[in-house]
Amino acid sequence: MSETVFELSVEVKELPIELLVENMGQIEGVPKNPRKISREKFSALCESIKESPEMKVLDEIKVYPFEGRYVIVGGTHRYKAYKELGWKEVLCKVLPSDTPKEKLREYVIKDNMSYAENDMKLLKDWDLKELAKWDVPMNLKGGGEKGMTDGEVKFTEVLGESHNYVVLYFDNEVDWLQAQTLLGLENVQLRSTARGGVNVNGKKSA
């Protein structure tokens, strides 16, 4: 016996932002939106919207009509950003009032899910300064590939007393590439601190 497929028909239209409300669990059977965002991420989102306001056409806020208002099913943080920036109207996809509650619960969760992650080998072909500006997550976990580890920045244990400098240590090429791009670093001549296989702090050199 085949499962019945739910057909969804939505209306896309501009709505006054004052008519939109966050999902606080006011719809029976639909829990409060579980997503949260840091202040830093929220600021980056606001900057992204200011730079590319036309993106609203590509990713409308999803809403459900409820008691004369529109409860946000997907796009809560974008709604907050629009409000912070003083927008009066936002483009929305309005779900029909007869949408089953189980479907609303599904949309609340799935709208915020990310099934894919960035392929770091391919991401190196992009402009890392742009990626940083767009707040693209730089996931440096290896995904099972040998030799790939979480990105780390470490200080050497002993710094030269006669110089003021900071030494950054990277154990993978991706971290180094990102640091070069974002900090404007250049390659210089490498000098070993090893003395007969032992460095200045008495430990064997790598």
N, CA and C atoms as a LAMMPS dump frame, in Angstrom:
ITEM: TIMESTEP
0
ITEM: NUMBER OF ATOMS
618
ITEM: BOX BOUNDS ff ff ff
-5.0000000000000000e+02 5.0000000000000000e+02
-5.0000000000000000e+02 5.0000000000000000e+02
-5.0000000000000000e+02 5.0000000000000000e+02
ITEM: ATOMS id mol type element x y z
1 1 1 N 0.853 -1.202 0
2 1 2 C 0 0 0
3 1 3 C 0.883 1.245 0
4 2 1 N 0.754 2.082 -1.008
5 2 2 C 1.612 3.264 -1.138
6 2 3 C 1.171 4.375 -0.192
7 3 1 N 2.15 5.149 0.278
8 3 2 C 1.88 6.247 1.19
9 3 3 C 1.363 7.455 0.41
10 4 1 N 0.375 8.135 0.969
11 4 2 C -0.193 9.314 0.322
12 4 3 C 0.815 10.46 0.353
13 5 1 N 1.053 11.069 -0.795
14 5 2 C 1.998 12.176 -0.899
15 5 3 C 1.254 13.491 -0.656
16 6 1 N 1.773 14.289 0.287
17 6 2 C 1.153 15.575 0.589
18 6 3 C 1.585 16.605 -0.443
19 7 1 N 0.627 17.223 -1.102
20 7 2 C 0.927 18.246 -2.102
21 7 3 C 0.775 19.623 -1.469
22 8 1 N 1.845 20.389 -1.526
23 8 2 C 1.866 21.701 -0.9
24 8 3 C 1.804 22.805 -1.944
25 9 1 N 0.884 23.729 -1.761
26 9 2 C 0.755 24.874 -2.643
27 9 3 C 0.933 26.134 -1.811
28 10 1 N 1.939 26.931 -2.135
29 10 2 C 2.212 28.129 -1.344
30 10 3 C 1.979 29.385 -2.17
31 11 1 N 1.735 30.475 -1.463
32 11 2 C 1.566 31.781 -2.089
33 11 3 C 2.761 32.654 -1.716
34 12 1 N 3.406 33.223 -2.704
35 12 2 C 4.556 34.084 -2.456
36 12 3 C 4.108 35.544 -2.53
37 13 1 N 4.334 36.293 -1.455
38 13 2 C 3.92 37.692 -1.464
39 13 3 C 4.671 38.493 -0.401
40 14 1 N 4.677 39.81 -0.598
41 14 2 C 5.274 40.713 0.38
42 14 3 C 4.299 40.874 1.545
43 15 1 N 4.836 40.798 2.767
44 15 2 C 3.998 40.972 3.952
45 15 3 C 4.602 42.043 4.855
46 16 1 N 3.758 42.835 5.525
47 16 2 C 4.286 43.793 6.509
48 16 3 C 5.004 43.016 7.607
49 17 1 N 6.207 43.445 7.951
50 17 2 C 6.993 42.705 8.926
51 17 3 C 6.317 42.672 10.289
52 18 1 N 5.452 43.654 10.545
53 18 2 C 4.758 43.698 11.835
54 18 3 C 3.734 42.578 11.982
55 19 1 N 3.361 41.942 10.868
56 19 2 C 2.405 40.837 10.935
57 19 3 C 3.088 39.488 11.166
58 20 1 N 4.415 39.47 11.103
59 20 2 C 5.142 38.222 11.302
60 20 3 C 5.481 38.043 12.779
61 21 1 N 5.36 36.824 13.257
62 21 2 C 5.712 36.511 14.651
63 21 3 C 6.559 35.246 14.682
64 22 1 N 7.413 35.147 15.682
65 22 2 C 8.264 33.971 15.831
66 22 3 C 7.446 32.775 16.312
67 23 1 N 7.914 31.593 15.982
68 23 2 C 7.291 30.372 16.462
69 23 3 C 7.677 30.16 17.92
70 24 1 N 6.754 30.46 18.818
71 24 2 C 6.984 30.313 20.248
72 24 3 C 6.167 29.164 20.837
73 25 1 N 5.689 28.286 19.959
74 25 2 C 4.878 27.163 20.41
75 25 3 C 3.402 27.489 20.504
76 26 1 N 3.009 28.623 19.894
77 26 2 C 1.607 29.033 19.978
78 26 3 C 0.674 28.154 19.138
79 27 1 N 1.219 27.46 18.147
80 27 2 C 0.405 26.543 17.348
81 27 3 C 0.407 25.19 18.044
82 28 1 N -0.733 24.713 18.422
83 28 2 C -0.82 23.432 19.131
84 28 3 C -0.221 22.308 18.282
85 29 1 N 0.666 21.548 18.883
86 29 2 C 1.302 20.44 18.175
87 29 3 C 2.582 20.812 17.462
88 30 1 N 2.954 22.106 17.509
89 30 2 C 4.192 22.567 16.863
90 30 3 C 5.058 23.24 17.92
91 31 1 N 6.118 22.569 18.399
92 31 2 C 6.967 23.143 19.445
93 31 3 C 7.699 24.397 18.986
94 32 1 N 8.228 25.122 19.96
95 32 2 C 9 26.337 19.705
96 32 3 C 10.212 26.034 18.839
97 33 1 N 10.562 26.98 17.977
98 33 2 C 11.736 26.834 17.123
99 33 3 C 12.984 26.602 17.98
100 34 1 N 13.722 25.499 17.745
101 34 2 C 14.871 25.172 18.596
102 34 3 C 16.178 25.846 18.196
103 35 1 N 16.194 26.573 17.093
104 35 2 C 17.447 27.141 16.602
105 35 3 C 17.834 28.408 17.362
106 36 1 N 19.144 28.641 17.494
107 36 2 C 19.649 29.862 18.1
108 36 3 C 20.845 30.344 17.286
109 37 1 N 21.252 31.579 17.545
110 37 2 C 22.35 32.16 16.785
111 37 3 C 23.164 33.057 17.717
112 38 1 N 24.479 33.062 17.532
113 38 2 C 25.337 33.916 18.354
114 38 3 C 25.239 35.357 17.856
115 39 1 N 25.664 36.288 18.707
116 39 2 C 25.618 37.7 18.326
117 39 3 C 26.534 37.961 17.136
118 40 1 N 27.677 37.275 17.117
119 40 2 C 28.62 37.459 16.012
120 40 3 C 28.011 36.983 14.693
121 41 1 N 27.379 35.814 14.727
122 41 2 C 26.753 35.277 13.52
123 41 3 C 25.592 36.168 13.077
124 42 1 N 24.861 36.701 14.046
125 42 2 C 23.724 37.562 13.714
126 42 3 C 24.216 38.848 13.047
127 43 1 N 25.299 39.406 13.556
128 43 2 C 25.871 40.617 12.957
129 43 3 C 26.329 40.339 11.53
130 44 1 N 26.925 39.151 11.329
131 44 2 C 27.375 38.776 9.987
132 44 3 C 26.184 38.62 9.052
133 45 1 N 25.073 38.084 9.571
134 45 2 C 23.867 37.931 8.768
135 45 3 C 23.325 39.292 8.358
136 46 1 N 23.298 40.231 9.282
137 46 2 C 22.82 41.581 8.967
138 46 3 C 23.687 42.222 7.888
139 47 1 N 25.001 42.061 7.998
140 47 2 C 25.906 42.612 6.999
141 47 3 C 25.665 41.97 5.637
142 48 1 N 25.42 40.659 5.642
143 48 2 C 25.151 39.946 4.39
144 48 3 C 23.898 40.478 3.704
145 49 1 N 22.871 40.758 4.494
146 49 2 C 21.618 41.271 3.935
147 49 3 C 21.809 42.687 3.392
148 50 1 N 22.582 43.499 4.109
149 50 2 C 22.841 44.866 3.631
150 50 3 C 23.601 44.862 2.313
151 51 1 N 24.523 43.907 2.176
152 51 2 C 25.326 43.833 0.96
153 51 3 C 24.552 43.238 -0.208
154 52 1 N 23.659 42.287 0.076
155 52 2 C 22.931 41.601 -1.003
156 52 3 C 21.448 41.472 -0.651
157 53 1 N 20.715 42.59 -0.597
158 53 2 C 19.294 42.529 -0.232
159 53 3 C 18.459 41.746 -1.232
160 54 1 N 18.956 41.611 -2.47
161 54 2 C 18.193 40.874 -3.488
162 54 3 C 18.091 39.385 -3.174
163 55 1 N 18.871 38.904 -2.208
164 55 2 C 18.82 37.495 -1.835
165 55 3 C 17.458 37.109 -1.27
166 56 1 N 16.672 38.107 -0.85
167 56 2 C 15.351 37.805 -0.306
168 56 3 C 14.468 37.105 -1.327
169 57 1 N 14.731 37.357 -2.607
170 57 2 C 13.943 36.743 -3.674
171 57 3 C 14.296 35.261 -3.823
172 58 1 N 15.535 34.91 -3.476
173 58 2 C 15.989 33.526 -3.637
174 58 3 C 15.634 32.65 -2.452
175 59 1 N 15.406 33.248 -1.295
176 59 2 C 15.132 32.456 -0.107
177 59 3 C 14.118 33.175 0.779
178 60 1 N 12.848 33.046 0.408
179 60 2 C 11.794 33.735 1.14
180 60 3 C 11.603 33.13 2.534
181 61 1 N 11.069 33.925 3.446
182 61 2 C 10.718 33.429 4.768
183 61 3 C 9.444 32.586 4.634
184 62 1 N 9.427 31.437 5.314
185 62 2 C 8.261 30.556 5.256
186 62 3 C 7.363 30.836 6.454
187 63 1 N 6.083 31.103 6.197
188 63 2 C 5.166 31.46 7.278
189 63 3 C 3.861 30.675 7.184
190 64 1 N 3.184 30.615 8.337
191 64 2 C 1.897 29.912 8.428
192 64 3 C 0.874 30.875 9.032
193 65 1 N -0.278 31.093 8.355
194 65 2 C -1.286 32.019 8.882
195 65 3 C -1.914 31.479 10.166
196 66 1 N -1.942 32.335 11.204
197 66 2 C -2.458 31.888 12.502
198 66 3 C -2.989 33.078 13.289
199 67 1 N -4.293 33.053 13.54
200 67 2 C -4.962 34.066 14.356
201 67 3 C -4.659 35.492 13.885
202 68 1 N -4.756 35.704 12.587
203 68 2 C -4.582 37.031 12.016
204 68 3 C -3.141 37.459 11.828
205 69 1 N -2.185 36.607 12.223
206 69 2 C -0.767 36.9 12.039
207 69 3 C -0.136 35.766 11.223
208 70 1 N 1.171 35.839 11.061
209 70 2 C 1.891 34.798 10.309
210 70 3 C 3.055 34.274 11.151
211 71 1 N 2.929 33.018 11.57
212 71 2 C 3.969 32.402 12.394
213 71 3 C 5.097 31.925 11.48
214 72 1 N 6.323 32.274 11.833
215 72 2 C 7.481 31.917 11.006
216 72 3 C 7.835 30.452 11.189
217 73 1 N 7.813 29.717 10.099
218 73 2 C 8.159 28.303 10.094
219 73 3 C 9.618 28.115 9.699
220 74 1 N 10.111 28.971 8.823
221 74 2 C 11.502 28.913 8.389
222 74 3 C 12.019 30.306 8.068
223 75 1 N 13.178 30.672 8.66
224 75 2 C 13.767 31.979 8.395
225 75 3 C 13.671 32.944 9.554
226 76 1 N 13.613 32.418 10.782
227 76 2 C 13.466 33.282 11.967
228 76 3 C 14.603 34.282 12.099
229 77 1 N 15.831 33.84 11.891
230 77 2 C 16.962 34.745 12.081
231 77 3 C 17.036 35.8 10.987
232 78 1 N 16.631 35.436 9.776
233 78 2 C 16.569 36.439 8.719
234 78 3 C 15.49 37.467 9.029
235 79 1 N 14.381 37.009 9.585
236 79 2 C 13.315 37.923 10.015
237 79 3 C 13.845 38.907 11.055
238 80 1 N 14.593 38.397 12.033
239 80 2 C 15.156 39.263 13.065
240 80 3 C 16.138 40.266 12.466
241 81 1 N 16.908 39.795 11.48
242 81 2 C 17.871 40.683 10.826
243 81 3 C 17.143 41.77 10.044
244 82 1 N 16.095 41.396 9.303
245 82 2 C 15.304 42.383 8.568
246 82 3 C 14.741 43.429 9.532
247 83 1 N 14.246 42.955 10.671
248 83 2 C 13.666 43.85 11.66
249 83 3 C 14.728 44.784 12.23
250 84 1 N 15.907 44.231 12.506
251 84 2 C 17.026 45.02 13.03
252 84 3 C 17.438 46.112 12.044
253 85 1 N 17.348 45.791 10.752
254 85 2 C 17.757 46.725 9.707
255 85 3 C 16.654 47.713 9.32
256 86 1 N 15.494 47.566 9.942
257 86 2 C 14.42 48.525 9.706
258 86 3 C 13.538 48.258 8.505
259 87 1 N 13.542 47.01 8.006
260 87 2 C 12.685 46.68 6.868
261 87 3 C 11.223 46.749 7.292
262 88 1 N 10.388 47.23 6.393
263 88 2 C 8.952 47.324 6.665
264 88 3 C 8.174 46.15 6.073
265 89 1 N 8.687 45.586 4.981
266 89 2 C 8.032 44.449 4.332
267 89 3 C 9.075 43.405 3.967
268 90 1 N 8.658 42.147 3.98
269 90 2 C 9.562 41.066 3.6
270 90 3 C 8.818 40.095 2.685
271 91 1 N 9.572 39.443 1.817
272 91 2 C 8.98 38.475 0.894
273 91 3 C 8.806 37.146 1.62
274 92 1 N 7.615 36.576 1.525
275 92 2 C 7.304 35.351 2.266
276 92 3 C 6.643 34.302 1.375
277 93 1 N 6.844 33.06 1.744
278 93 2 C 6.068 31.955 1.202
279 93 3 C 5.026 31.602 2.25
280 94 1 N 3.765 31.783 1.904
281 94 2 C 2.682 31.554 2.856
282 94 3 C 2.121 30.15 2.678
283 95 1 N 2.27 29.329 3.718
284 95 2 C 1.736 27.973 3.668
285 95 3 C 0.213 28.02 3.816
286 96 1 N -0.5 27.078 3.219
287 96 2 C -1.953 27.056 3.358
288 96 3 C -2.37 26.76 4.793
289 97 1 N -3.516 27.271 5.195
290 97 2 C -3.988 27.116 6.577
291 97 3 C -4.323 25.675 6.926
292 98 1 N -4.521 24.822 5.913
293 98 2 C -4.849 23.422 6.194
294 98 3 C -3.605 22.517 6.196
295 99 1 N -2.418 23.112 6.265
296 99 2 C -1.192 22.312 6.331
297 99 3 C -1.206 21.485 7.609
298 100 1 N -1.03 20.164 7.517
299 100 2 C -1.044 19.309 8.719
300 100 3 C 0.03 19.715 9.714
301 101 1 N -0.274 19.593 11
302 101 2 C 0.675 19.981 12.047
303 101 3 C 1.961 19.171 11.98
304 102 1 N 1.848 17.889 11.604
305 102 2 C 3.067 17.089 11.498
306 102 3 C 3.982 17.615 10.396
307 103 1 N 3.381 18.192 9.351
308 103 2 C 4.178 18.783 8.283
309 103 3 C 4.827 20.094 8.749
310 104 1 N 4.103 20.872 9.546
311 104 2 C 4.677 22.107 10.073
312 104 3 C 5.885 21.794 10.949
313 105 1 N 5.755 20.764 11.796
314 105 2 C 6.89 20.364 12.642
315 105 3 C 8.079 19.96 11.778
316 106 1 N 7.794 19.227 10.711
317 106 2 C 8.836 18.767 9.797
318 106 3 C 9.534 19.952 9.142
319 107 1 N 8.76 20.939 8.702
320 107 2 C 9.337 22.09 8.013
321 107 3 C 10.211 22.924 8.965
322 108 1 N 9.764 23.087 10.22
323 108 2 C 10.522 23.856 11.196
324 108 3 C 11.932 23.287 11.351
325 109 1 N 12.034 21.96 11.408
326 109 2 C 13.336 21.321 11.584
327 109 3 C 14.121 21.255 10.277
328 110 1 N 13.488 20.79 9.225
329 110 2 C 14.211 20.564 7.974
330 110 3 C 14.656 21.855 7.298
331 111 1 N 13.964 22.953 7.531
332 111 2 C 14.37 24.21 6.91
333 111 3 C 15.731 24.662 7.428
334 112 1 N 16.095 24.201 8.628
335 112 2 C 17.359 24.605 9.233
336 112 3 C 18.437 23.538 9.151
337 113 1 N 18.135 22.423 8.495
338 113 2 C 19.107 21.342 8.422
339 113 3 C 20.049 21.541 7.241
340 114 1 N 21.308 21.171 7.443
341 114 2 C 22.29 21.219 6.366
342 114 3 C 22.853 19.822 6.191
343 115 1 N 22.543 19.195 5.065
344 115 2 C 22.972 17.825 4.831
345 115 3 C 24.383 17.746 4.268
346 116 1 N 24.85 18.824 3.682
347 116 2 C 26.156 18.795 3.036
348 116 3 C 27.157 19.616 3.824
349 117 1 N 28.428 19.438 3.508
350 117 2 C 29.47 20.251 4.096
351 117 3 C 30.463 20.634 3.01
352 118 1 N 31.265 21.612 3.289
353 118 2 C 32.209 22.088 2.285
354 118 3 C 33.343 21.094 2.059
355 119 1 N 33.655 20.848 0.795
356 119 2 C 34.816 20.057 0.427
357 119 3 C 36.01 21.004 0.45
358 120 1 N 36.905 20.832 1.439
359 120 2 C 37.992 21.78 1.618
360 120 3 C 38.941 21.82 0.428
361 121 1 N 39.113 20.701 -0.248
362 121 2 C 39.995 20.684 -1.418
363 121 3 C 39.435 21.565 -2.528
364 122 1 N 38.104 21.538 -2.685
365 122 2 C 37.47 22.373 -3.705
366 122 3 C 37.344 23.824 -3.233
367 123 1 N 37.173 24 -1.924
368 123 2 C 37.001 25.341 -1.392
369 123 3 C 38.255 26.189 -1.568
370 124 1 N 39.41 25.529 -1.702
371 124 2 C 40.659 26.266 -1.896
372 124 3 C 40.685 27.007 -3.226
373 125 1 N 39.814 26.61 -4.17
374 125 2 C 39.742 27.295 -5.461
375 125 3 C 38.974 28.608 -5.367
376 126 1 N 38.29 28.832 -4.214
377 126 2 C 37.52 30.057 -4.023
378 126 3 C 38.393 31.108 -3.358
379 127 1 N 37.937 32.342 -3.407
380 127 2 C 38.624 33.446 -2.747
381 127 3 C 38.321 33.367 -1.248
382 128 1 N 39.334 33.024 -0.45
383 128 2 C 39.115 32.816 0.971
384 128 3 C 38.723 34.097 1.702
385 129 1 N 39.152 35.252 1.177
386 129 2 C 38.735 36.517 1.789
387 129 3 C 37.233 36.712 1.622
388 130 1 N 36.727 36.349 0.452
389 130 2 C 35.283 36.443 0.234
390 130 3 C 34.545 35.459 1.126
391 131 1 N 35.061 34.245 1.226
392 131 2 C 34.41 33.23 2.061
393 131 3 C 34.342 33.681 3.51
394 132 1 N 35.418 34.281 3.99
395 132 2 C 35.43 34.775 5.366
396 132 3 C 34.42 35.907 5.535
397 133 1 N 34.336 36.795 4.536
398 133 2 C 33.39 37.914 4.595
399 133 3 C 31.951 37.421 4.603
400 134 1 N 31.719 36.322 3.871
401 134 2 C 30.367 35.754 3.806
402 134 3 C 30.084 34.819 4.969
403 135 1 N 31.053 34.679 5.891
404 135 2 C 30.882 33.85 7.081
405 135 3 C 30.649 32.381 6.733
406 136 1 N 31.363 31.897 5.716
407 136 2 C 31.254 30.491 5.322
408 136 3 C 31.998 29.632 6.339
409 137 1 N 31.346 28.613 6.923
410 137 2 C 32.028 27.743 7.888
411 137 3 C 33.211 27.046 7.242
412 138 1 N 34.363 27.126 7.882
413 138 2 C 35.559 26.461 7.391
414 138 3 C 35.766 25.193 8.193
415 139 1 N 35.053 24.154 7.852
416 139 2 C 35.117 22.886 8.562
417 139 3 C 36.404 22.168 8.186
418 140 1 N 37.321 22.085 9.128
419 140 2 C 38.615 21.496 8.837
420 140 3 C 38.736 20.067 9.338
421 141 1 N 37.617 19.453 9.664
422 141 2 C 37.674 18.06 10.079
423 141 3 C 37.929 17.191 8.861
424 142 1 N 38.651 16.126 9.096
425 142 2 C 39.117 15.327 7.967
426 142 3 C 38.097 14.477 7.285
427 143 1 N 36.958 14.207 7.926
428 143 2 C 35.953 13.375 7.284
429 143 3 C 36.471 11.992 6.984
430 144 1 N 37.422 11.524 7.82
431 144 2 C 37.916 10.167 7.632
432 144 3 C 39.167 10.096 6.79
433 145 1 N 39.596 11.196 6.154
434 145 2 C 40.782 11.161 5.311
435 145 3 C 42.04 11.179 6.175
436 146 1 N 42.986 10.347 5.847
437 146 2 C 44.225 10.253 6.601
438 146 3 C 44.992 11.56 6.531
439 147 1 N 45.509 11.956 7.69
440 147 2 C 46.345 13.147 7.724
441 147 3 C 45.591 14.441 7.945
442 148 1 N 44.246 14.411 7.925
443 148 2 C 43.479 15.633 8.146
444 148 3 C 43.01 15.661 9.591
445 149 1 N 43.188 16.794 10.271
446 149 2 C 42.783 16.935 11.659
447 149 3 C 42.061 18.246 11.835
448 150 1 N 41.504 18.452 13.029
449 150 2 C 40.887 19.732 13.325
450 150 3 C 41.941 20.83 13.249
451 151 1 N 41.551 21.994 12.71
452 151 2 C 42.49 23.091 12.614
453 151 3 C 42.853 23.631 13.989
454 152 1 N 44.118 23.946 14.206
455 152 2 C 44.565 24.474 15.486
456 152 3 C 45.591 25.568 15.258
457 153 1 N 45.649 26.483 16.174
458 153 2 C 46.702 27.496 16.174
459 153 3 C 47.414 27.37 17.507
460 154 1 N 48.728 27.101 17.48
461 154 2 C 49.48 26.883 18.709
462 154 3 C 50.668 27.84 18.771
463 155 1 N 51.094 28.161 19.974
464 155 2 C 52.283 28.96 20.183
465 155 3 C 53.452 28.04 20.495
466 156 1 N 54.638 28.433 20.051
467 156 2 C 55.814 27.661 20.435
468 156 3 C 56.025 27.817 21.934
469 157 1 N 56.7 26.845 22.521
470 157 2 C 56.873 26.853 23.966
471 157 3 C 57.879 27.902 24.423
472 158 1 N 58.872 28.208 23.557
473 158 2 C 59.891 29.186 23.927
474 158 3 C 60.042 30.199 22.803
475 159 1 N 59.936 31.489 23.121
476 159 2 C 60.138 32.543 22.143
477 159 3 C 61.514 33.164 22.339
478 160 1 N 62.084 33.666 21.254
479 160 2 C 63.405 34.284 21.352
480 160 3 C 63.362 35.522 22.223
481 161 1 N 64.312 35.644 23.145
482 161 2 C 64.307 36.766 24.076
483 161 3 C 64.658 38.08 23.4
484 162 1 N 65.419 38.012 22.292
485 162 2 C 65.885 39.241 21.654
486 162 3 C 64.955 39.742 20.56
487 163 1 N 63.849 39.06 20.354
488 163 2 C 62.926 39.464 19.303
489 163 3 C 61.497 39.43 19.829
490 164 1 N 60.687 40.307 19.293
491 164 2 C 59.263 40.29 19.605
492 164 3 C 58.519 39.706 18.423
493 165 1 N 58.026 38.509 18.558
494 165 2 C 57.308 37.88 17.462
495 165 3 C 56.403 36.779 17.997
496 166 1 N 55.495 36.385 17.166
497 166 2 C 54.582 35.285 17.48
498 166 3 C 54.753 34.218 16.419
499 167 1 N 54.829 32.974 16.841
500 167 2 C 54.976 31.861 15.917
501 167 3 C 53.655 31.102 15.85
502 168 1 N 53.134 30.945 14.654
503 168 2 C 51.919 30.163 14.451
504 168 3 C 52.292 28.793 13.92
505 169 1 N 51.651 27.785 14.457
506 169 2 C 51.922 26.41 14.027
507 169 3 C 50.683 25.83 13.361
508 170 1 N 50.855 25.279 12.156
509 170 2 C 49.743 24.655 11.443
510 170 3 C 50.14 23.224 11.1
511 171 1 N 49.234 22.297 11.354
512 171 2 C 49.556 20.906 11.059
513 171 3 C 48.851 20.403 9.806
514 172 1 N 48.28 21.325 9.03
515 172 2 C 47.707 20.914 7.745
516 172 3 C 47.726 22.097 6.783
517 173 1 N 47.716 21.786 5.511
518 173 2 C 47.889 22.794 4.461
519 173 3 C 46.728 23.761 4.383
520 174 1 N 45.523 23.295 4.69
521 174 2 C 44.343 24.145 4.569
522 174 3 C 44.401 25.3 5.565
523 175 1 N 44.775 24.995 6.816
524 175 2 C 44.901 26.05 7.819
525 175 3 C 45.905 27.107 7.369
526 176 1 N 47.057 26.641 6.869
527 176 2 C 48.106 27.562 6.438
528 176 3 C 47.637 28.421 5.282
529 177 1 N 46.921 27.821 4.324
530 177 2 C 46.414 28.57 3.178
531 177 3 C 45.444 29.642 3.628
532 178 1 N 44.564 29.284 4.57
533 178 2 C 43.592 30.262 5.062
534 178 3 C 44.287 31.404 5.795
535 179 1 N 45.289 31.079 6.629
536 179 2 C 46.017 32.116 7.352
537 179 3 C 46.761 33.034 6.394
538 180 1 N 47.383 32.451 5.361
539 180 2 C 48.086 33.258 4.363
540 180 3 C 47.154 34.266 3.709
541 181 1 N 45.965 33.788 3.348
542 181 2 C 45.017 34.636 2.627
543 181 3 C 44.425 35.716 3.514
544 182 1 N 43.96 35.331 4.712
545 182 2 C 43.266 36.276 5.576
546 182 3 C 44.22 37.267 6.249
547 183 1 N 45.456 36.831 6.543
548 183 2 C 46.4 37.685 7.255
549 183 3 C 47.453 38.31 6.35
550 184 1 N 47.424 37.946 5.062
551 184 2 C 48.393 38.505 4.13
552 184 3 C 49.806 38.035 4.384
553 185 1 N 49.965 36.78 4.81
554 185 2 C 51.287 36.239 5.12
555 185 3 C 52.016 35.833 3.845
556 186 1 N 53.326 35.892 3.9
557 186 2 C 54.142 35.493 2.757
558 186 3 C 55.135 34.426 3.194
559 187 1 N 55.515 33.575 2.255
560 187 2 C 56.522 32.564 2.545
561 187 3 C 57.882 33.219 2.701
562 188 1 N 58.641 32.791 3.703
563 188 2 C 60.005 33.275 3.904
564 188 3 C 60.913 32.058 4.048
565 189 1 N 62.194 32.303 4.105
566 189 2 C 63.135 31.204 4.231
567 189 3 C 62.939 30.494 5.56
568 190 1 N 62.886 29.169 5.531
569 190 2 C 62.694 28.378 6.733
570 190 3 C 64.048 28.048 7.344
571 191 1 N 64.161 28.234 8.648
572 191 2 C 65.393 27.898 9.355
573 191 3 C 65.058 26.94 10.487
574 192 1 N 65.814 25.895 10.61
575 192 2 C 65.592 24.92 11.664
576 192 3 C 66.222 25.389 12.962
577 193 1 N 65.513 25.187 14.068
578 193 2 C 66.06 25.522 15.386
579 193 3 C 66.76 24.324 16.009
580 194 1 N 66.834 23.254 15.238
581 194 2 C 67.402 22.027 15.794
582 194 3 C 68.909 22.116 15.936
583 195 1 N 69.425 21.542 16.99
584 195 2 C 70.857 21.441 17.223
585 195 3 C 71.154 19.967 17.499
586 196 1 N 71.577 19.277 16.443
587 196 2 C 71.834 17.861 16.604
588 196 3 C 70.578 17.074 16.902
589 197 1 N 69.448 17.524 16.315
590 197 2 C 68.193 16.808 16.528
591 197 3 C 67.439 17.259 17.751
592 198 1 N 67.973 18.24 18.496
593 198 2 C 67.295 18.743 19.688
594 198 3 C 67.132 20.246 19.551
595 199 1 N 65.958 20.778 19.825
596 199 2 C 65.748 22.211 19.67
597 199 3 C 66.128 22.96 20.943
598 200 1 N 65.936 24.279 20.922
599 200 2 C 66.433 25.112 22.003
600 200 3 C 65.762 24.854 23.336
601 201 1 N 64.563 24.282 23.328
602 201 2 C 63.916 24.027 24.606
603 201 3 C 64.172 22.607 25.104
604 202 1 N 65.156 21.927 24.488
605 202 2 C 65.576 20.632 24.989
606 202 3 C 64.783 19.451 24.484
607 203 1 N 63.858 19.695 23.569
608 203 2 C 63.046 18.609 23.03
609 203 3 C 63.473 18.294 21.608
610 204 1 N 63.225 17.088 21.206
611 204 2 C 63.59 16.686 19.845
612 204 3 C 62.785 17.497 18.851
613 205 1 N 63.444 17.882 17.776
614 205 2 C 62.744 18.632 16.744
615 205 3 C 61.878 17.715 15.912
616 206 1 N 60.83 18.291 15.285
617 206 2 C 59.903 17.483 14.504
618 206 3 C 60.564 16.991 13.226
